[in-house]
Amino acid sequence: MADGLETTEFAADYLRVHVETVRFWIRTRRLAAVKVGRGWRIRRGDLDRIAEHGTVEPGQVKETVTQ
């Protein structure tokens, strides 16, 4: 499991959901992300966890980190 940072577009493609779904998860703090410039970056390990379990579980992410 790699822990690189991925874009919202990559995350949507990887999880086979719409990019707006990924952004919604970030806004509602279901998915931890870091703001880099104008975009968001998500840890690959978090994407792997979602892909493995098939869902984003509310409450698993304590806080969305923004800069």
Residue, then its C-alpha position, 0 to 999 in steps of 0.5 A: m500500500a503506497d501512501g502517495l498523494e493523489t488528485t481528486e480526478f485520480a481518486a474518482d477514476y480509481l474508485r469508479v465514482h464521479v469527481e464531484t462525489v470525491r469532492f462531496w466526501i471531502r467537504t463532508r469530512r468523510l475523506a481526509a484531504v490536503k488542499v494543495g494550490r487550487g486542488w485537493r490531494i488524498r492519501r493513496g492509503d485512504l483510497d485503497r481502504i475505501a476500494e477494499h471496503g467498498t464504502v466511505e464510513p462516516g466518522q473514520v476521518k477525524e479531521t480534514v486538513t487544509q492549508 
